[in-house]
């Protein structure tokens, strides 16, 4: 049992997919004050459960933090796997295979040797 179980239970019990919470709201759910590091370091809110029982609480509930604002003392939690895919200029969902993503965008100048070292005196583009 972790002292952050109340947060895990709170997140697991809701039906919302996003929760923007003031640190004080998180403290109310927990029943105790957050540590000073939660107020000072965004990394405290990272989605790394290794050795961090607080992060394990929201990750085990199927949630992730996505935004932390230390100045306004707010954090946004989002149900993992519920994000809408970002669509690029061509309307395709981002985050999938990058194979062919730059096709037709990058053009090589004829005669360019990509294996040649750069920055060498006398090399392509160097003043002689």
N, C-alpha and C positions, 0 to 999 in steps of 0.2 A: 504494500500500500504506500502510495506517495502522498505527500502533503498537497500536491497539485491535482489529486483525483477529483476534487470538486469542479475544477475547470474542465477536465475531461468529460465528466458527467453532464455538465452544463452544455457543452458543445454537442455532445452526442444526443441530447434530448430535443434539440431544436429542429425546426424544419427549414430555417433560412439557409441560404448558401453563402451568405456574406454577413459578417458582423463587425462593424466599426465601433470599437469600444474605447472609452476613456480608461486610463490606467486605474482610476478609482472604481470603475465598474468591474474590472477584473478583480480588484481587491475585495469588492463586495461579494463576488462569487466565491472567492477563495476563503474569505473570512479572516484574512490577515494581510498586512502590508506587503507589497512587493519589495524585493531587496533594492538597495540604492543603485546597483548595477543596471537594473531594469530601466531606471530613469536616466542613466548616464551613457549607456552603450547600446546602440542598435543591435549589436551582435547578440545581446542577451535574448533577443526575440527571434534569432535565426532558427531555421528549420533543421537543426542538427541535434538529434536525440542522443548522440554519443556522450554519455556522462552528464546529460542535462535533463533532469527529471521534469522540469517545467516544459521544455520543448516536447518531451515524450508524451506529456499529457495531451497536447493538442494534436500531435501527429497520430497517436493511438486512437484518437476520436475521429480521425480522417480529415483533419483540418490542417491548413498551413497559414503562416503569417505572410502577408504580401506587402504591407506598408507599415512603417513605424515612424511616427512623428514625435520626437522627444520634446520638441518645443511646446507642442499643444498637448503632450502626454496622451497620445492616442495610438492605437494599433488596429489594423484591419486583419481579420481572420477570414479565410475563404475555404469552403469545403474542397478538398483535394479532388482533382479530376473533373471539376465542374466549370472550369474556365472555358470561355468561348474561344475558339481558335482565332488568332489575329489573321486577317486577310490582307495580302499584299496588293500591289497595284494591279495585278492581273487577276485578282479575285480568288486565288488559290490559298488554301489554309497554310499558314506558316508553321514551322516547327516539324515538318515532315522531312523527307529525304532532301538533301541539298544537291543531289546528283542532277546536273544540268541547270542549276539555278542561275548561272551566269551565261548560259548559252545565248549568243548573239549580243551580249553586252560588252564583253572584253574582246578587243581585237589586237592581234600581235602585228607589229611592223615586220614586213618581210625582211629576212636576213638576221633577225634578232636571235642571238645565241643565249638561251636561258641558263645554260650551264656554265657560261663564262663568269669569272669573278667580277665584281663591280668595285669601283673606287681605285682601280689600278691605273697608274699613269700610262697614257697611251691607249687605254681601253675605250670602248664606245662612249661617246659623250664627254670625254675628258679633253681638256685643252692640251695641245701638244707643245 
